[in-house]
Every structure is written in structure tokens, then in C-alpha cells.
Amino acid sequence: MRLVFDRGTLLLHDVPGDLAVNEIPGVLWDARVDAFRAPGRLCYWLVSELRRRGVRVPDAPQPRLVPPSGFRAVTLRPYQEAALTAWRMNGRRGLLVLPTGAGKTRVALAAMSATRAPCLCLVPTRALLDQWTTAVAEVYDGPIGRFGDDSRVLGPVTIATFASAYRNMPLLGDRFGLLIIDEAHHFGRGVTDEALEMSIAPLRLGLTATPPAPGTTAARLVSLIGPVVFELSVGDLTGNYLAPLERVTWRLRLDADERREYDALRTVYRQALRVFQGNHLGGSWQDFLRHAARTDEGRVGVAAWRRAARLLAFPRCKQEALTFLLARHRAQRTLVFVAHNETAYAVARTHLIMPLTCDIGRVERQDVLARFRSGALQALVSAQVLNEGIDVPDAEVGIVVAGRMGEREHVQRVGRLLRPGVGKRAIVHELVIQHSSEVWQAKRRSERLAVRSRSAA
């Protein structure tokens, strides 16, 4: 019997007549080619399963690229060694959950060096494409391929953006034996999962600081990458391997006119939500949004919710608090986090701070980050670009004006401040509107981070 890689899938040829192949999980009949077909990710499992059923597969797909050579030794901290060992003990498959700044990339480099398998690293953004290329080059002397940001070059170690991998996996799917997935929490719930489905790589290492809660997405990640095999929180490492962190919550009051508008908008939203909940017990937020799109009352309610969120994002009290905090920390490297690009540009204009948004190209972005690291820029403001993966080790102060994506976004933002440094002590200021949804959101974020915090009037 033969398995043939075909554009991200496996075709089963010369199937024995007595083999109930349709009973094997993941294998389906494809009438277009008159053959059974399975996703590429099942390649090695399928060979093992067929052998268990007494069928030899002498011609199974193998990674087509030559193994990389030229890796130098990668030194690890004790907890990083423990993480790598846990991954090995699980058959070199699984997720590592480590805080931002804890050196997940370093563990991945050690995994590459240890396995010596042709490796494809998947990253969510173009900025991380550059960052990972630089990191790999520090421990590996061989050629490094790149897919993304107008590059399309293969190498024994290749870095690709999620989007490029998704588009090119019919070509890349049978080239590699090891997949490393940075910010792996992005998978498990969308079309980009196909990038992992189409690869035959049996060895898979997922990296994240914010794993999904138990449920469908988490279960899907187990099948695509493997289970969580090692996990540490910010609190586990703060003060030893991460910079000491202090969180200060500033509880602010809306002005009278803003409060009236906010309360009115929330009343409209809650009415629409109550109607939905009365007819859909146990319905999720996504269920509510889908239902709301089909009714006038629902659409009005969702619009009110969005306007209320926009109002909380940058009211006058937050503008005043931001002015005060920027003056207080004018001598320290500061990151300002906002919810929307228009707010980032407003802050940039008012305080003459460089904005870092998705509108900025790669060359300018690299220049901005280099100037921040050198001290030529003392502060940056961003809505989402700094949330994930961008390395700004010199940042000491974070001011969280507002966010849009909950606890995961907050953990990633705080992580930008936690890179250790001599005498460094990180501080994060959170601006929270009293008597609003921001209060319980801040409480949940605090519980997740599990580090010392205090409130300020």
C-alpha cells in the first residue's frame, strides 16, 4: 500500500481489499480521484495505524528537505529546560504556556537544535517574521527561508507568517518534520487551521502565554499540536526571571454628560440582551451577536454596546490621567496601550508620541523600535501592534488606557514590560472607569496575572 502527499492531503493507493479503510478516523472517500484521502497531519499516525492492522506501507511520505546543520548550543534556564523535557516526554508534541518575556523563543531554538529536523516556524505577523529570523540566525549558521512580507524562499529552517503558510502549505506540507507555532492560541477556531492540517510534520511545538479556556478551541489545539505539557504564570517567574512588576489601578469617574450618555447606551444594550437571553437560555456572546444581526432591536442594542465601549476607551478623565502619568514618567521608557488606532493618533498628536500601528510599514516600524531601544524615543503608543510578540526589552512603564480583547490582550501587554534588566522594576498603570464594565474586567485581569497590585484614586 502507498501513501502519496497531494497538496496538503494523503492519497491512499493500492488499498488491500480486506482493509476496512473507511473505519479509520480521518480517512474519507474522494470520488473525484477514486481514492481514499486523509489530512496531511495524520501521516505518521496513519502509517502506525495501518501497521497495527497488518498493512505494510513501505512508501510513506517523508520530509523532503535535508535536515539543518550548523546549530550552536542553546543554553536554557532551569524552567526552560523543564519545559523542553516535558515536550520531549510527550513525544515531542504539545503546547508550552509561558509568560511573555520568559523566553519561549529560546526553548523553541533548543528544540530545533535537539531534533535537527527540517523546521517550519509559523508566526502571526510580519514583525515577528523579522524577529524570529534574527533569533534563529543567532544560533544557526545555515540558510534560513522566509515566506511572507514579499519573500518566498525555502530553507532547512523556514519562518513563515500564518497567512503565507495557509496559502502555500500545498507546497510546504511535505517539506518539514518539525512545526513550531508561535502564539499558538490563534489556531483552533478558523480557516488558518488548514495550515496545520496540511503538514505531515509529526513533531509540533506550540508556544503561547494565553492558552484558550477548556472547550472546543482547546480540544482542537490538542489534535492539531498536542496538549499543554508545561505551564508557568507571570507570578511564578516575577522577581526571579522576570522583572519585578507593580500594577496600579486608577479608578476614574466619567464627567456628568459622559455618564448620562454611557448609562443610556447601556440601558439600550441590556434591553436587547435580556430579550435574547429570555429566548435563548445559555446562549453565548457569539450567539447573541448572530441573533442581533437579524432583528432591528438587536442591531440597535449592539450599536449601543459599541458606542458605550468607544466612550469608555478615551473619555476626558482618561485623557487627563494619561497627561499626568506621562509627565510623571517622562524620564522612563513608556508604552501607552489604547483600544483603537484613532485614539493612538490622537494621543500621538497631543503628546508628541510616536504611534506604532498597522498602518506603518516594516522599515519604518523597525526604525521606530530601534530608536525606542536606543532612547531616542521615550514613549510609544499603540492599539494592537505591541500586543503580541514585538520585543521591547527596555520598556519600564506601561499605561493601559483601554483594550478590546480582554484578559489575553492584557497579559500580552503586561508581558512587554517584563523583560529583565539590571535594577529594572516594571510598573503598569491601568485606567479604569468606576461603575462600568471595566471594573470587573480589571478584577479578572488581576486574578489571571496573580501579581501584586494596588489602587489609586
C-alpha positions as CSV (number, residue, x, y, z in Angstrom):
1,M,0.0,0.0,0.0
2,R,1.2,3.5,-0.8
3,L,0.5,6.9,0.8
4,V,1.1,9.9,-1.5
5,F,1.2,13.5,-0.5
6,D,-1.2,15.6,-2.6
7,R,-1.5,19.3,-1.9
8,G,-1.8,19.0,1.9
9,T,-3.6,15.7,2.0
10,L,-2.7,12.0,1.7
11,L,-4.0,9.8,-1.0
12,L,-4.2,6.0,-0.2
13,H,-3.3,3.9,-3.2
14,D,-3.3,0.1,-3.6
15,V,-5.6,-0.4,-0.6
16,P,-5.9,-4.1,0.3
17,G,-9.4,-5.4,-0.4
18,D,-9.9,-6.8,3.1
19,L,-9.0,-3.5,4.8
20,A,-12.0,-1.5,6.2
21,V,-10.3,1.7,5.5
22,N,-13.5,3.7,5.8
23,E,-13.5,2.9,9.5
24,I,-10.1,4.6,10.1
25,P,-10.7,8.0,11.7
26,G,-9.9,10.9,9.4
27,V,-10.0,8.9,6.2
28,L,-12.7,9.7,3.7
29,W,-13.6,8.6,0.2
30,D,-12.9,11.2,-2.6
31,A,-15.0,10.3,-5.6
32,R,-13.2,13.0,-7.7
33,V,-10.0,10.9,-7.8
34,D,-11.5,7.5,-7.0
35,A,-9.3,7.1,-3.8
36,F,-9.4,7.5,-0.1
37,R,-7.9,10.7,1.3
38,A,-6.7,11.9,4.7
39,P,-5.3,15.2,6.0
40,G,-1.5,15.5,5.9
41,R,-1.2,15.9,9.7
42,L,-2.3,12.2,10.1
43,C,0.6,10.9,8.0
44,Y,2.7,9.2,10.7
45,W,-0.3,8.2,12.9
46,L,-1.9,6.6,9.8
47,V,1.3,4.6,9.0
48,S,1.3,3.3,12.6
49,E,-2.4,2.5,12.5
50,L,-2.1,0.6,9.2
51,R,0.8,-1.4,10.5
52,R,-1.3,-2.2,13.6
53,R,-3.9,-3.6,11.2
54,G,-1.3,-5.7,9.4
55,V,-0.7,-3.5,6.4
56,R,2.8,-2.5,5.4
57,V,3.4,1.0,4.0
58,P,6.9,1.0,2.5
59,D,6.5,4.2,0.6
60,A,5.1,6.7,3.1
61,P,5.9,10.5,2.7
62,Q,9.0,11.8,4.5
63,P,10.1,15.4,4.9
64,R,11.7,16.4,1.6
65,L,14.2,19.0,2.9
66,V,17.6,18.0,4.2
67,P,18.0,18.3,8.0
68,P,19.5,21.6,9.1
69,S,23.2,21.5,10.2
70,G,25.1,24.3,11.9
71,F,23.2,24.7,15.1
72,R,25.2,26.0,18.1
73,A,24.5,25.0,21.7
74,V,21.5,26.8,23.2
75,T,21.7,27.5,26.9
76,L,18.5,27.4,28.9
77,R,17.3,28.5,32.3
78,P,16.1,25.7,34.6
79,Y,12.4,26.2,33.9
80,Q,13.1,26.3,30.2
81,E,15.0,23.0,30.4
82,A,12.0,21.6,32.3
83,A,9.6,22.8,29.6
84,L,11.7,21.2,26.8
85,T,11.9,18.0,28.8
86,A,8.1,17.9,29.2
87,W,7.7,18.4,25.5
88,R,10.2,15.5,24.7
89,M,8.4,13.2,27.1
90,N,5.1,13.8,25.3
91,G,6.6,12.5,22.1
92,R,7.8,16.0,21.0
93,R,4.3,17.3,20.6
94,G,2.4,19.8,22.7
95,L,1.9,23.4,24.0
96,L,4.3,25.3,26.3
97,V,2.5,28.1,28.2
98,L,5.0,30.6,29.5
99,P,4.6,34.4,30.2
100,T,5.7,37.0,27.7
101,G,9.3,37.7,28.4
102,A,10.0,34.2,29.8
103,G,12.0,33.1,26.7
104,K,9.6,30.9,24.7
105,T,11.6,31.5,21.6
106,R,14.7,30.3,23.4
107,V,13.0,27.0,24.2
108,A,11.9,26.7,20.5
109,L,15.5,27.2,19.4
110,A,16.7,24.5,21.7
111,A,14.0,22.2,20.3
112,M,15.2,22.9,16.7
113,S,18.8,22.2,17.8
114,A,17.9,19.0,19.6
115,T,15.7,17.5,16.9
116,R,17.8,18.5,13.8
117,A,14.6,18.0,11.7
118,P,13.8,20.4,8.9
119,C,11.7,23.0,10.7
120,L,8.9,25.4,9.7
121,C,8.2,28.2,12.3
122,L,4.8,29.9,12.0
123,V,4.3,33.4,13.3
124,P,1.3,35.7,13.2
125,T,2.8,38.9,11.9
126,R,5.4,40.4,9.6
127,A,7.2,42.0,12.5
128,L,7.6,38.6,14.1
129,L,8.9,37.2,10.8
130,D,11.9,39.6,11.2
131,Q,12.3,38.9,14.9
132,W,12.3,35.1,14.5
133,T,14.7,35.3,11.6
134,T,17.2,37.3,13.7
135,A,16.7,34.9,16.7
136,V,17.4,31.8,14.6
137,A,20.4,33.4,13.0
138,E,22.0,33.8,16.4
139,V,22.2,30.0,17.0
140,Y,22.1,28.6,13.4
141,D,24.7,29.1,10.7
142,G,22.7,27.5,7.8
143,P,20.3,29.1,5.3
144,I,17.0,30.5,6.7
145,G,14.0,30.5,4.5
146,R,11.2,33.1,4.7
147,F,7.6,33.0,3.5
148,G,5.8,36.3,4.0
149,D,6.3,40.1,3.5
150,D,7.1,39.6,-0.2
151,S,9.6,36.7,0.5
152,R,9.1,33.2,-0.8
153,V,12.4,31.3,0.0
154,L,12.7,27.8,1.3
155,G,15.4,26.6,3.7
156,P,16.0,23.8,6.2
157,V,14.7,26.2,8.7
158,T,12.0,28.4,7.3
159,I,10.0,31.2,9.0
160,A,6.5,31.9,7.6
161,T,3.6,34.1,8.6
162,F,0.3,32.3,9.3
163,A,-1.2,33.8,6.2
164,S,1.7,32.8,3.9
165,A,1.7,29.3,5.4
166,Y,-2.0,28.9,4.8
167,R,-1.6,30.0,1.1
168,N,1.5,27.9,0.5
169,M,1.0,24.7,2.5
170,P,0.3,22.6,-0.6
171,L,3.9,23.3,-1.4
172,L,5.3,23.3,2.1
173,G,3.3,20.5,3.7
174,D,5.7,17.6,2.9
175,R,9.0,19.6,3.4
176,F,9.3,19.7,7.2
177,G,9.5,17.3,10.2
178,L,9.1,19.9,12.9
179,L,6.5,22.6,13.2
180,I,6.9,25.4,15.7
181,I,3.8,27.6,16.1
182,D,4.3,30.9,17.9
183,E,1.3,32.5,19.5
184,A,-0.5,29.2,19.0
185,H,-3.7,30.4,20.6
186,H,-4.7,31.9,17.2
187,F,-5.3,28.4,16.0
188,G,-8.2,26.0,16.8
189,R,-11.1,28.2,15.6
190,G,-10.6,29.3,12.0
191,V,-9.6,28.6,8.4
192,T,-5.9,29.0,9.2
193,D,-6.1,25.7,11.0
194,E,-5.7,24.2,7.5
195,A,-2.1,25.2,7.6
196,L,-1.6,22.7,10.4
197,E,-3.9,20.1,8.9
198,M,-1.9,20.1,5.7
199,S,1.5,19.5,7.1
200,I,2.9,15.9,7.6
201,A,5.3,17.1,10.3
202,P,5.0,14.7,13.3
203,L,6.9,16.9,15.7
204,R,4.9,20.0,16.8
205,L,5.7,22.7,19.4
206,G,3.1,25.4,20.2
207,L,4.1,28.5,22.2
208,T,1.7,30.8,24.0
209,A,1.3,33.0,27.0
210,T,-2.5,32.8,26.8
211,P,-4.0,29.3,26.1
212,P,-7.7,29.0,25.4
213,A,-10.0,28.0,28.2
214,P,-11.2,24.4,28.2
215,G,-13.7,23.9,25.4
216,T,-13.9,23.3,21.6
217,T,-10.9,25.5,20.7
218,A,-8.6,23.9,23.3
219,A,-9.7,20.4,22.2
220,R,-9.0,21.4,18.6
221,L,-5.5,22.6,19.5
222,V,-4.8,19.2,21.2
223,S,-5.5,17.5,17.8
224,L,-3.5,20.0,15.8
225,I,-0.5,20.5,18.1
226,G,-0.9,18.5,21.2
227,P,-1.9,19.1,24.9
228,V,-0.4,21.7,27.3
229,V,2.7,19.9,28.5
230,F,4.2,22.7,30.6
231,E,2.8,25.9,32.2
232,L,4.0,28.7,34.3
233,S,2.3,32.0,35.1
234,V,3.7,35.6,35.5
235,G,3.5,35.2,39.3
236,D,5.7,32.1,39.1
237,L,8.6,34.0,37.5
238,T,8.2,37.6,38.5
239,G,11.2,38.8,40.6
240,N,13.4,35.9,39.7
241,Y,13.5,35.5,35.9
242,L,11.1,38.4,35.0
243,A,11.4,42.0,36.1
244,P,9.6,42.8,39.4
245,L,6.1,44.1,38.5
246,E,3.8,46.5,40.2
247,R,0.3,47.2,38.9
248,V,-1.5,50.4,39.8
249,T,-5.3,50.7,39.1
250,W,-6.5,54.3,38.7
251,R,-10.3,54.4,39.3
252,L,-11.7,57.3,37.4
253,R,-15.1,59.0,37.1
254,L,-16.8,60.0,33.9
255,D,-18.0,63.6,33.7
256,A,-21.7,64.1,34.2
257,D,-22.6,64.3,30.5
258,E,-20.5,61.3,29.6
259,R,-22.1,59.3,32.5
260,R,-25.6,60.1,31.2
261,E,-24.7,59.0,27.7
262,Y,-23.0,55.9,28.9
263,D,-25.9,54.8,31.1
264,A,-28.4,55.5,28.4
265,L,-26.4,53.4,25.9
266,R,-26.0,50.5,28.4
267,T,-29.8,50.5,29.0
268,V,-30.5,50.1,25.3
269,Y,-27.9,47.3,25.1
270,R,-29.1,45.5,28.2
271,Q,-32.7,45.5,26.9
272,A,-31.6,43.8,23.7
273,L,-29.5,41.3,25.7
274,R,-32.4,40.5,28.1
275,V,-34.7,39.7,25.1
276,F,-32.1,37.4,23.7
277,Q,-31.5,35.6,27.0
278,G,-35.2,35.2,27.6
279,N,-35.5,33.2,24.3
280,H,-32.0,31.5,24.3
281,L,-31.1,30.2,27.7
282,G,-27.4,29.5,27.9
283,G,-26.7,31.3,24.6
284,S,-23.1,32.6,24.2
285,W,-21.9,36.1,23.3
286,Q,-21.4,35.0,19.7
287,D,-24.9,33.5,19.6
288,F,-26.2,36.9,20.8
289,L,-24.3,38.8,18.0
290,R,-25.6,36.4,15.3
291,H,-29.1,36.7,16.6
292,A,-28.9,40.5,17.0
293,A,-27.8,40.9,13.4
294,R,-31.3,39.6,12.3
295,T,-33.5,41.9,14.3
296,D,-33.9,45.7,14.5
297,E,-33.8,45.7,18.3
298,G,-30.7,43.5,18.3
299,R,-28.9,45.7,15.8
300,V,-29.7,48.8,17.9
301,G,-28.5,47.0,21.0
302,V,-25.2,46.0,19.6
303,A,-24.7,49.5,18.2
304,A,-25.3,50.9,21.6
305,W,-22.8,48.5,23.2
306,R,-20.2,49.5,20.7
307,R,-20.8,53.2,21.3
308,A,-20.6,52.7,25.1
309,A,-17.3,50.8,24.6
310,R,-15.9,53.7,22.5
311,L,-16.9,56.2,25.1
312,L,-15.0,54.2,27.8
313,A,-12.0,53.9,25.6
314,F,-10.8,57.6,25.9
315,P,-13.1,59.9,27.9
316,R,-11.9,63.2,29.4
317,C,-10.9,61.7,32.7
318,K,-8.6,59.2,31.0
319,Q,-7.1,61.9,28.8
320,E,-6.3,63.9,32.0
321,A,-4.9,60.8,33.8
322,L,-2.7,60.0,30.8
323,T,-1.3,63.5,30.7
324,F,-0.4,63.2,34.4
325,L,1.2,59.8,34.1
326,L,3.3,60.7,31.0
327,A,4.7,63.7,32.9
328,R,5.4,61.6,36.0
329,H,7.3,59.0,33.9
330,R,8.9,61.4,31.3
331,A,12.4,60.0,32.1
332,Q,11.4,56.3,31.7
333,R,10.8,54.3,28.6
334,T,7.0,54.1,28.4
335,L,4.4,52.2,26.3
336,V,0.9,53.5,26.0
337,F,-1.8,51.0,25.1
338,V,-5.1,52.1,23.7
339,A,-8.1,50.4,22.1
340,H,-8.3,51.9,18.6
341,N,-5.9,53.4,16.0
342,E,-7.7,56.7,16.0
343,T,-7.1,57.0,19.8
344,A,-3.4,56.2,19.2
345,Y,-3.2,59.0,16.7
346,A,-5.0,61.4,19.0
347,V,-2.5,60.6,21.8
348,A,0.4,61.0,19.4
349,R,-0.8,64.4,18.3
350,T,-1.5,65.7,21.8
351,H,1.7,64.4,23.5
352,L,4.1,64.2,20.5
353,I,4.5,60.4,21.0
354,M,5.4,58.1,18.1
355,P,2.4,55.9,17.2
356,L,3.0,52.3,16.2
357,T,0.1,51.0,14.2
358,C,-0.7,48.5,11.5
359,D,-0.6,51.4,9.0
360,I,3.2,51.7,9.5
361,G,5.4,49.7,7.1
362,R,8.1,47.3,8.1
363,V,11.1,49.6,7.5
364,E,9.5,52.4,9.5
365,R,8.4,50.1,12.2
366,Q,11.9,48.7,12.6
367,D,13.3,52.2,12.7
368,V,10.8,53.3,15.4
369,L,11.6,50.3,17.6
370,A,15.4,50.8,17.2
371,R,15.0,54.5,18.2
372,F,13.0,53.4,21.3
373,R,15.6,50.9,22.3
374,S,18.4,53.5,21.9
375,G,16.5,56.1,24.0
376,A,15.9,58.5,21.1
377,L,12.2,57.9,21.7
378,Q,11.0,57.8,25.3
379,A,7.4,56.6,24.6
380,L,5.3,54.8,22.1
381,V,1.5,54.5,21.7
382,S,-0.2,51.5,20.1
383,A,-3.6,49.9,19.8
384,Q,-2.7,46.3,18.8
385,V,0.8,46.1,17.2
386,L,2.6,45.9,20.5
387,N,0.2,43.3,21.9
388,E,1.9,40.3,20.5
389,G,5.5,39.3,20.1
390,I,7.2,42.6,19.5
391,D,10.4,42.7,21.6
392,V,10.8,46.0,23.5
393,P,13.0,44.9,26.4
394,D,13.9,48.4,27.5
395,A,10.3,49.4,28.3
396,E,9.8,50.1,32.0
397,V,6.3,51.7,32.3
398,G,3.0,50.6,30.7
399,I,-0.1,52.8,30.7
400,V,-3.2,50.8,29.7
401,V,-5.7,53.3,28.7
402,A,-8.2,50.8,27.2
403,G,-8.3,47.4,25.4
404,R,-10.6,45.5,23.2
405,M,-9.7,41.8,23.6
406,G,-10.0,41.0,27.3
407,E,-7.6,39.1,29.5
408,R,-5.4,37.6,26.8
409,E,-4.6,41.0,25.4
410,H,-3.8,42.3,28.8
411,V,-1.4,39.5,29.7
412,Q,0.4,40.1,26.4
413,R,0.6,43.9,27.0
414,V,2.0,43.5,30.6
415,G,4.5,41.0,29.2
416,R,6.0,43.7,27.1
417,L,7.3,45.2,30.4
418,L,8.7,42.1,32.0
419,R,12.0,41.5,30.1
420,P,14.5,41.5,33.0
421,G,17.3,44.2,33.3
422,V,19.8,45.4,35.8
423,G,17.9,47.2,38.5
424,K,14.7,47.2,36.4
425,R,11.3,47.4,38.1
426,A,8.3,47.4,35.8
427,I,5.1,49.3,36.6
428,V,1.8,49.1,34.8
429,H,-0.9,51.7,35.3
430,E,-4.5,50.7,34.4
431,L,-7.1,53.4,33.8
432,V,-10.5,52.0,34.9
433,I,-13.8,53.8,34.8
434,Q,-15.8,53.4,38.0
435,H,-19.3,51.9,37.8
436,S,-18.7,50.4,34.4
437,S,-17.9,47.1,32.8
438,E,-14.2,48.0,33.1
439,V,-14.3,47.3,36.9
440,W,-15.0,43.5,36.7
441,Q,-12.7,43.2,33.7
442,A,-9.8,44.7,35.7
443,K,-10.6,42.3,38.5
444,R,-10.4,39.3,36.2
445,R,-7.2,40.5,34.7
446,S,-5.7,40.9,38.1
447,E,-6.6,37.4,39.1
448,R,-5.1,36.0,36.0
449,L,-1.8,37.8,36.4
450,A,-1.6,36.9,40.1
451,V,0.9,39.7,40.9
452,R,0.8,42.5,43.5
453,S,-1.4,45.4,42.7
454,R,-2.7,48.5,44.3
455,S,-5.4,51.0,43.6
456,A,-5.1,54.8,43.3
457,A,-7.8,57.4,43.5
